[in-house]
């Protein structure tokens, strides 16, 4: 399943996520801190969607109420809802 998500309140502009059978297959994030987002993307590949959400949900960036990892968790949660 492919999900395209527009994050809110962060520097990144677009998240493209590919999942299969509840597992993250690939993540591509446009905008934001390139090195950090490439690292996060590679770390969650092969992880279950639920585990990735559990690890990233609620992470904040400085004084912002969200972060790119938190927005990635929101995008992954939307894939869970779409799969139901």
LOKOL-95419 format. One record per residue: residue number from 1; x, y, z of N, C-alpha, C, O in turn. Coordinates in nm, 2 decimals, padded with zeros to 4 digits. Each point is the difference from the previous one (the first is absolute). Layout:
REM residues N
i: NUM	n.x: X	n.y: Y	n.z: Z	ca.x: X	ca.y: Y	ca.z: Z	c.x: X	c.y: Y	c.z: Z	o.x: X	o.y: Y	o.z: Z
...
REM end
This chain:
REM residues 84
i: 1	n.x: 00.08	n.y: -00.12	n.z: 00.00	ca.x: -00.08	ca.y: 00.12	ca.z: 00.00	c.x: 00.09	c.y: 00.12	c.z: 00.00	o.x: 00.09	o.y: 00.01	o.z: 00.08
i: 2	n.x: -00.12	n.y: 00.09	n.z: -00.17	ca.x: 00.07	ca.y: 00.12	ca.z: 00.00	c.x: -00.08	c.y: 00.11	c.z: 00.06	o.x: -00.12	o.y: 00.02	o.z: -00.03
i: 3	n.x: 00.19	n.y: 00.06	n.z: 00.12	ca.x: -00.07	ca.y: 00.11	ca.z: 00.06	c.x: 00.09	c.y: 00.13	c.z: -00.03	o.x: 00.12	o.y: 00.00	o.z: 00.01
i: 4	n.x: -00.19	n.y: 00.10	n.z: -00.05	ca.x: 00.06	ca.y: 00.13	ca.z: -00.02	c.x: -00.06	c.y: 00.10	c.z: 00.11	o.x: -00.12	o.y: 00.01	o.z: 00.01
i: 5	n.x: 00.21	n.y: 00.05	n.z: 00.07	ca.x: -00.05	ca.y: 00.08	ca.z: 00.11	c.x: 00.07	c.y: 00.14	c.z: 00.00	o.x: 00.12	o.y: 00.01	o.z: -00.02
i: 6	n.x: -00.20	n.y: 00.09	n.z: 00.04	ca.x: 00.06	ca.y: 00.14	ca.z: 00.01	c.x: 00.01	c.y: 00.03	c.z: 00.15	o.x: -00.10	o.y: 00.02	o.z: 00.07
i: 7	n.x: 00.22	n.y: -00.02	n.z: -00.01	ca.x: 00.02	ca.y: 00.03	ca.z: 00.14	c.x: -00.04	c.y: 00.15	c.z: 00.03	o.x: 00.01	o.y: 00.09	o.z: -00.08
i: 8	n.x: -00.05	n.y: -00.07	n.z: 00.20	ca.x: -00.04	ca.y: 00.13	ca.z: 00.05	c.x: 00.09	c.y: 00.05	c.z: 00.12	o.x: 00.04	o.y: -00.08	o.z: 00.09
i: 9	n.x: 00.01	n.y: 00.20	n.z: -00.10	ca.x: 00.07	ca.y: 00.06	ca.z: 00.11	c.x: 00.15	c.y: -00.03	c.z: 00.00	o.x: 00.07	o.y: 00.02	o.z: 00.10
i: 10	n.x: -00.02	n.y: -00.08	n.z: -00.21	ca.x: 00.14	ca.y: -00.04	ca.z: 00.00	c.x: 00.07	c.y: 00.05	c.z: -00.13	o.x: -00.07	o.y: 00.05	o.z: -00.09
i: 11	n.x: 00.20	n.y: -00.06	n.z: 00.07	ca.x: 00.07	ca.y: 00.04	ca.z: -00.12	c.x: -00.03	c.y: -00.09	c.z: -00.12	o.x: 00.00	o.y: 00.04	o.z: -00.11
i: 12	n.x: -00.02	n.y: -00.17	n.z: 00.14	ca.x: -00.02	ca.y: -00.09	ca.z: -00.12	c.x: -00.13	c.y: 00.03	c.z: -00.06	o.x: -00.09	o.y: 00.05	o.z: 00.06
i: 13	n.x: 00.09	n.y: -00.08	n.z: -00.20	ca.x: -00.12	ca.y: 00.04	ca.z: -00.07	c.x: -00.09	c.y: -00.12	c.z: -00.05	o.x: -00.12	o.y: 00.02	o.z: -00.02
i: 14	n.x: 00.18	n.y: -00.14	n.z: 00.01	ca.x: -00.07	ca.y: -00.11	ca.z: -00.05	c.x: 00.06	c.y: -00.13	c.z: 00.05	o.x: 00.12	o.y: -00.01	o.z: 00.00
i: 15	n.x: -00.20	n.y: -00.08	n.z: 00.03	ca.x: 00.04	ca.y: -00.14	ca.z: 00.05	c.x: -00.07	c.y: -00.10	c.z: -00.09	o.x: -00.12	o.y: -00.01	o.z: -00.01
i: 16	n.x: 00.21	n.y: -00.08	n.z: -00.05	ca.x: -00.06	ca.y: -00.11	ca.z: -00.09	c.x: 00.05	c.y: -00.13	c.z: 00.07	o.x: 00.11	o.y: -00.02	o.z: 00.02
i: 17	n.x: -00.21	n.y: -00.06	n.z: 00.02	ca.x: 00.02	ca.y: -00.12	ca.z: 00.08	c.x: -00.06	c.y: -00.12	c.z: -00.07	o.x: -00.11	o.y: 00.01	o.z: -00.05
i: 18	n.x: 00.19	n.y: -00.11	n.z: 00.04	ca.x: -00.04	ca.y: -00.13	ca.z: -00.06	c.x: 00.00	c.y: -00.10	c.z: 00.12	o.x: 00.10	o.y: -00.02	o.z: 00.06
i: 19	n.x: -00.22	n.y: -00.04	n.z: -00.04	ca.x: -00.01	ca.y: -00.11	ca.z: 00.10	c.x: -00.06	c.y: -00.13	c.z: -00.07	o.x: -00.07	o.y: 00.01	o.z: -00.10
i: 20	n.x: 00.10	n.y: -00.12	n.z: 00.17	ca.x: -00.05	ca.y: -00.13	ca.z: -00.05	c.x: -00.02	c.y: -00.09	c.z: 00.12	o.x: 00.09	o.y: -00.02	o.z: 00.07
i: 21	n.x: -00.21	n.y: -00.03	n.z: -00.06	ca.x: -00.03	ca.y: -00.09	ca.z: 00.11	c.x: 00.04	c.y: 00.06	c.z: 00.14	o.x: 00.05	o.y: -00.07	o.z: 00.08
i: 22	n.x: -00.08	n.y: 00.20	n.z: -00.06	ca.x: 00.03	ca.y: 00.06	ca.z: 00.13	c.x: 00.15	c.y: 00.03	c.z: 00.02	o.x: 00.03	o.y: 00.04	o.z: 00.12
i: 23	n.x: 00.05	n.y: -00.05	n.z: -00.22	ca.x: 00.14	ca.y: 00.03	ca.z: 00.02	c.x: 00.04	c.y: 00.11	c.z: -00.10	o.x: -00.04	o.y: 00.01	o.z: -00.11
i: 24	n.x: 00.13	n.y: 00.08	n.z: 00.16	ca.x: 00.04	ca.y: 00.12	ca.z: -00.08	c.x: 00.11	c.y: -00.05	c.z: -00.09	o.x: 00.10	o.y: -00.06	o.z: 00.03
i: 25	n.x: -00.13	n.y: 00.08	n.z: -00.16	ca.x: 00.09	ca.y: -00.05	ca.z: -00.11	c.x: 00.10	c.y: 00.12	c.z: -00.04	o.x: 00.12	o.y: -00.03	o.z: -00.02
i: 26	n.x: -00.18	n.y: 00.15	n.z: 00.01	ca.x: 00.09	ca.y: 00.11	ca.z: -00.04	c.x: -00.07	c.y: 00.13	c.z: 00.04	o.x: -00.12	o.y: 00.01	o.z: 00.02
i: 27	n.x: 00.21	n.y: 00.09	n.z: 00.01	ca.x: -00.05	ca.y: 00.14	ca.z: 00.03	c.x: 00.09	c.y: 00.10	c.z: -00.07	o.x: 00.12	o.y: -00.01	o.z: 00.00
i: 28	n.x: -00.19	n.y: 00.10	n.z: -00.07	ca.x: 00.07	ca.y: 00.11	ca.z: -00.06	c.x: -00.06	c.y: 00.13	c.z: 00.05	o.x: -00.12	o.y: 00.02	o.z: -00.01
i: 29	n.x: 00.21	n.y: 00.07	n.z: 00.06	ca.x: -00.05	ca.y: 00.13	ca.z: 00.06	c.x: 00.07	c.y: 00.11	c.z: -00.08	o.x: 00.12	o.y: 00.00	o.z: -00.01
i: 30	n.x: -00.20	n.y: 00.09	n.z: -00.04	ca.x: 00.05	ca.y: 00.12	ca.z: -00.07	c.x: 00.00	c.y: 00.12	c.z: 00.09	o.x: -00.10	o.y: 00.02	o.z: 00.07
i: 31	n.x: 00.21	n.y: 00.05	n.z: -00.07	ca.x: 00.01	ca.y: 00.12	ca.z: 00.08	c.x: 00.06	c.y: -00.04	c.z: 00.14	o.x: 00.02	o.y: -00.12	o.z: 00.02
i: 32	n.x: 00.00	n.y: 00.22	n.z: 00.06	ca.x: 00.05	ca.y: -00.03	ca.z: 00.14	c.x: 00.15	c.y: -00.03	c.z: 00.00	o.x: 00.07	o.y: 00.03	o.z: -00.10
i: 33	n.x: -00.02	n.y: -00.08	n.z: 00.21	ca.x: 00.14	ca.y: -00.03	ca.z: 00.02	c.x: 00.04	c.y: -00.13	c.z: -00.07	o.x: -00.03	o.y: -00.11	o.z: 00.06
i: 34	n.x: 00.08	n.y: 00.11	n.z: -00.17	ca.x: 00.02	ca.y: -00.11	ca.z: -00.09	c.x: 00.07	c.y: -00.12	c.z: 00.07	o.x: -00.05	o.y: -00.11	o.z: -00.01
i: 35	n.x: 00.16	n.y: 00.13	n.z: 00.07	ca.x: 00.08	ca.y: -00.11	ca.z: 00.07	c.x: -00.09	c.y: -00.07	c.z: 00.11	o.x: 00.00	o.y: -00.12	o.z: 00.00
i: 36	n.x: -00.06	n.y: 00.20	n.z: 00.08	ca.x: -00.08	ca.y: -00.05	ca.z: 00.11	c.x: -00.12	c.y: -00.08	c.z: -00.05	o.x: -00.03	o.y: -00.11	o.z: 00.04
i: 37	n.x: -00.03	n.y: 00.16	n.z: -00.14	ca.x: -00.12	ca.y: -00.06	ca.z: -00.06	c.x: 00.03	c.y: -00.13	c.z: -00.08	o.x: -00.07	o.y: -00.09	o.z: 00.00
i: 38	n.x: 00.19	n.y: 00.09	n.z: -00.06	ca.x: 00.04	ca.y: -00.12	ca.z: -00.07	c.x: 00.03	c.y: -00.11	c.z: 00.10	o.x: -00.03	o.y: -00.11	o.z: -00.02
i: 39	n.x: 00.09	n.y: 00.15	n.z: 00.13	ca.x: 00.03	ca.y: -00.09	ca.z: 00.11	c.x: -00.12	c.y: -00.06	c.z: 00.06	o.x: -00.01	o.y: -00.12	o.z: 00.02
i: 40	n.x: -00.09	n.y: 00.21	n.z: 00.01	ca.x: -00.13	ca.y: -00.05	ca.z: 00.06	c.x: -00.07	c.y: -00.09	c.z: -00.10	o.x: -00.05	o.y: -00.11	o.z: 00.04
i: 41	n.x: 00.05	n.y: 00.14	n.z: -00.17	ca.x: -00.06	ca.y: -00.08	ca.z: -00.10	c.x: 00.06	c.y: -00.14	c.z: 00.00	o.x: -00.07	o.y: -00.10	o.z: -00.01
i: 42	n.x: 00.20	n.y: 00.09	n.z: 00.01	ca.x: 00.07	ca.y: -00.13	ca.z: -00.01	c.x: -00.02	c.y: -00.08	c.z: 00.13	o.x: -00.01	o.y: -00.12	o.z: 00.00
i: 43	n.x: 00.00	n.y: 00.19	n.z: 00.11	ca.x: -00.02	ca.y: -00.07	ca.z: 00.13	c.x: -00.14	c.y: -00.07	c.z: 00.01	o.x: -00.01	o.y: -00.11	o.z: 00.06
i: 44	n.x: -00.09	n.y: 00.18	n.z: -00.12	ca.x: -00.13	ca.y: -00.06	ca.z: 00.02	c.x: -00.03	c.y: -00.11	c.z: -00.11	o.x: -00.10	o.y: -00.07	o.z: 00.01
i: 45	n.x: 00.18	n.y: 00.07	n.z: -00.12	ca.x: -00.02	ca.y: -00.10	ca.z: -00.10	c.x: 00.01	c.y: -00.14	c.z: 00.06	o.x: 00.10	o.y: -00.03	o.z: 00.07
i: 46	n.x: -00.19	n.y: -00.06	n.z: -00.09	ca.x: 00.00	ca.y: -00.13	ca.z: 00.06	c.x: -00.07	c.y: -00.01	c.z: 00.13	o.x: -00.03	o.y: -00.11	o.z: 00.05
i: 47	n.x: 00.00	n.y: 00.22	n.z: 00.01	ca.x: -00.07	ca.y: 00.01	ca.z: 00.13	c.x: -00.15	c.y: -00.01	c.z: -00.02	o.x: -00.05	o.y: 00.04	o.z: -00.11
i: 48	n.x: -00.02	n.y: -00.10	n.z: 00.20	ca.x: -00.15	ca.y: 00.00	ca.z: -00.01	c.x: -00.05	c.y: 00.15	c.z: 00.02	o.x: 00.07	o.y: 00.08	o.z: 00.06
i: 49	n.x: -00.18	n.y: -00.05	n.z: -00.13	ca.x: -00.06	ca.y: 00.13	ca.z: 00.01	c.x: -00.02	c.y: 00.04	c.z: 00.15	o.x: 00.02	o.y: 00.11	o.z: 00.04
i: 50	n.x: -00.08	n.y: -00.21	n.z: 00.03	ca.x: -00.03	ca.y: 00.03	ca.z: 00.14	c.x: 00.12	c.y: 00.03	c.z: 00.08	o.x: -00.01	o.y: 00.09	o.z: 00.09
i: 51	n.x: 00.12	n.y: -00.16	n.z: -00.11	ca.x: 00.12	ca.y: 00.03	ca.z: 00.08	c.x: 00.06	c.y: 00.13	c.z: -00.04	o.x: 00.05	o.y: 00.08	o.z: 00.09
i: 52	n.x: -00.05	n.y: -00.04	n.z: -00.22	ca.x: 00.05	ca.y: 00.13	ca.z: -00.04	c.x: -00.08	c.y: 00.11	c.z: 00.06	o.x: 00.06	o.y: 00.10	o.z: 00.05
i: 53	n.x: -00.19	n.y: -00.11	n.z: -00.05	ca.x: -00.09	ca.y: 00.10	ca.z: 00.06	c.x: 00.03	c.y: 00.01	c.z: 00.15	o.x: 00.02	o.y: 00.11	o.z: 00.05
i: 54	n.x: -00.01	n.y: -00.22	n.z: 00.02	ca.x: 00.03	ca.y: 00.00	ca.z: 00.14	c.x: 00.13	c.y: 00.07	c.z: 00.04	o.x: 00.01	o.y: 00.07	o.z: 00.10
i: 55	n.x: 00.09	n.y: -00.09	n.z: -00.19	ca.x: 00.13	ca.y: 00.07	ca.z: 00.03	c.x: 00.01	c.y: 00.14	c.z: -00.03	o.x: 00.07	o.y: 00.08	o.z: 00.06
i: 56	n.x: -00.15	n.y: -00.03	n.z: -00.16	ca.x: 00.01	ca.y: 00.14	ca.z: -00.05	c.x: -00.11	c.y: 00.09	c.z: 00.05	o.x: 00.02	o.y: 00.12	o.z: 00.00
i: 57	n.x: -00.13	n.y: -00.17	n.z: 00.03	ca.x: -00.12	ca.y: 00.09	ca.z: 00.03	c.x: 00.03	c.y: 00.08	c.z: 00.13	o.x: 00.05	o.y: -00.05	o.z: 00.10
i: 58	n.x: -00.07	n.y: 00.18	n.z: -00.11	ca.x: 00.02	ca.y: 00.09	ca.z: 00.11	c.x: 00.13	c.y: 00.07	c.z: 00.01	o.x: 00.02	o.y: 00.08	o.z: 00.08
i: 59	n.x: 00.07	n.y: -00.12	n.z: -00.17	ca.x: 00.14	ca.y: 00.07	ca.z: -00.01	c.x: -00.03	c.y: 00.14	c.z: -00.04	o.x: -00.07	o.y: 00.03	o.z: -00.10
i: 60	n.x: 00.14	n.y: 00.07	n.z: 00.17	ca.x: -00.01	ca.y: 00.14	ca.z: -00.04	c.x: 00.13	c.y: 00.05	c.z: -00.05	o.x: 00.10	o.y: -00.05	o.z: 00.03
i: 61	n.x: -00.11	n.y: 00.16	n.z: -00.11	ca.x: 00.12	ca.y: 00.06	ca.z: -00.06	c.x: 00.01	c.y: 00.14	c.z: 00.07	o.x: -00.08	o.y: 00.09	o.z: -00.03
i: 62	n.x: 00.17	n.y: -00.07	n.z: 00.12	ca.x: 00.01	ca.y: 00.13	ca.z: 00.07	c.x: -00.12	c.y: 00.04	c.z: 00.06	o.x: -00.06	o.y: -00.08	o.z: 00.08
i: 63	n.x: 00.01	n.y: 00.20	n.z: -00.11	ca.x: -00.12	ca.y: 00.05	ca.z: 00.07	c.x: -00.13	c.y: -00.04	c.z: -00.08	o.x: -00.11	o.y: 00.04	o.z: 00.04
i: 64	n.x: 00.13	n.y: -00.11	n.z: -00.15	ca.x: -00.12	ca.y: -00.04	ca.z: -00.08	c.x: -00.08	c.y: -00.11	c.z: 00.07	o.x: 00.06	o.y: -00.07	o.z: 00.08
i: 65	n.x: -00.18	n.y: 00.06	n.z: -00.11	ca.x: -00.08	ca.y: -00.10	ca.z: 00.07	c.x: 00.01	c.y: -00.14	c.z: -00.08	o.x: -00.07	o.y: -00.09	o.z: 00.04
i: 66	n.x: 00.14	n.y: 00.09	n.z: -00.15	ca.x: 00.02	ca.y: -00.12	ca.z: -00.08	c.x: 00.14	c.y: 00.00	c.z: -00.05	o.x: 00.09	o.y: 00.08	o.z: 00.03
i: 67	n.x: -00.06	n.y: -00.18	n.z: -00.11	ca.x: 00.13	ca.y: -00.02	ca.z: -00.06	c.x: -00.01	c.y: -00.08	c.z: -00.13	o.x: -00.11	o.y: -00.06	o.z: -00.02
i: 68	n.x: 00.21	n.y: 00.04	n.z: -00.06	ca.x: -00.01	ca.y: -00.08	ca.z: -00.12	c.x: -00.03	c.y: -00.15	c.z: 00.05	o.x: -00.08	o.y: -00.07	o.z: -00.07
i: 69	n.x: 00.15	n.y: 00.02	n.z: 00.17	ca.x: -00.03	ca.y: -00.14	ca.z: 00.04	c.x: -00.15	c.y: -00.01	c.z: 00.05	o.x: -00.06	o.y: -00.10	o.z: -00.03
i: 70	n.x: 00.01	n.y: 00.20	n.z: 00.10	ca.x: -00.14	ca.y: 00.00	ca.z: 00.05	c.x: -00.09	c.y: 00.00	c.z: -00.12	o.x: -00.10	o.y: -00.07	o.z: 00.00
i: 71	n.x: 00.13	n.y: 00.15	n.z: -00.10	ca.x: -00.08	ca.y: 00.01	ca.z: -00.12	c.x: 00.01	c.y: -00.13	c.z: -00.08	o.x: -00.10	o.y: -00.04	o.z: -00.06
i: 72	n.x: 00.21	n.y: -00.03	n.z: 00.06	ca.x: 00.01	ca.y: -00.13	ca.z: -00.07	c.x: -00.09	c.y: -00.10	c.z: 00.08	o.x: -00.06	o.y: -00.08	o.z: -00.07
i: 73	n.x: 00.06	n.y: 00.09	n.z: 00.20	ca.x: -00.09	ca.y: -00.09	ca.z: 00.08	c.x: -00.14	c.y: 00.03	c.z: -00.04	o.x: -00.08	o.y: -00.10	o.z: -00.01
i: 74	n.x: 00.04	n.y: 00.22	n.z: -00.01	ca.x: -00.14	ca.y: 00.04	ca.z: -00.04	c.x: -00.03	c.y: -00.06	c.z: -00.14	o.x: -00.11	o.y: -00.05	o.z: -00.02
i: 75	n.x: 00.21	n.y: 00.06	n.z: -00.07	ca.x: -00.02	ca.y: -00.06	ca.z: -00.13	c.x: -00.02	c.y: -00.15	c.z: 00.01	o.x: -00.08	o.y: -00.06	o.z: -00.07
i: 76	n.x: 00.16	n.y: -00.01	n.z: 00.15	ca.x: -00.01	ca.y: -00.14	ca.z: 00.01	c.x: -00.13	c.y: -00.04	c.z: 00.07	o.x: -00.06	o.y: -00.10	o.z: -00.04
i: 77	n.x: 00.01	n.y: 00.18	n.z: 00.14	ca.x: -00.13	ca.y: -00.03	ca.z: 00.06	c.x: -00.11	c.y: 00.01	c.z: -00.11	o.x: -00.10	o.y: -00.08	o.z: 00.00
i: 78	n.x: 00.12	n.y: 00.17	n.z: -00.09	ca.x: -00.11	ca.y: 00.02	ca.z: -00.11	c.x: 00.00	c.y: -00.13	c.z: -00.09	o.x: -00.10	o.y: -00.04	o.z: -00.05
i: 79	n.x: 00.22	n.y: -00.02	n.z: 00.04	ca.x: 00.00	ca.y: -00.13	ca.z: -00.08	c.x: -00.07	c.y: -00.11	c.z: 00.07	o.x: -00.06	o.y: -00.08	o.z: -00.06
i: 80	n.x: 00.07	n.y: 00.08	n.z: 00.20	ca.x: -00.07	ca.y: -00.10	ca.z: 00.08	c.x: -00.15	c.y: 00.02	c.z: -00.02	o.x: -00.07	o.y: -00.10	o.z: -00.01
i: 81	n.x: 00.02	n.y: 00.22	n.z: 00.01	ca.x: -00.14	ca.y: 00.03	ca.z: -00.01	c.x: -00.05	c.y: -00.04	c.z: -00.14	o.x: -00.11	o.y: -00.05	o.z: -00.02
i: 82	n.x: 00.19	n.y: 00.08	n.z: -00.08	ca.x: -00.03	ca.y: -00.04	ca.z: -00.14	c.x: -00.01	c.y: -00.15	c.z: -00.02	o.x: -00.08	o.y: -00.04	o.z: -00.08
i: 83	n.x: 00.16	n.y: -00.03	n.z: 00.15	ca.x: 00.01	ca.y: -00.15	ca.z: -00.02	c.x: -00.12	c.y: -00.07	c.z: 00.07	o.x: -00.03	o.y: -00.11	o.z: -00.03
i: 84	n.x: -00.04	n.y: 00.18	n.z: 00.12	ca.x: -00.11	ca.y: -00.06	ca.z: 00.07	c.x: -00.12	c.y: -00.01	c.z: -00.09	o.x: -00.11	o.y: -00.05	o.z: 00.05
REM end
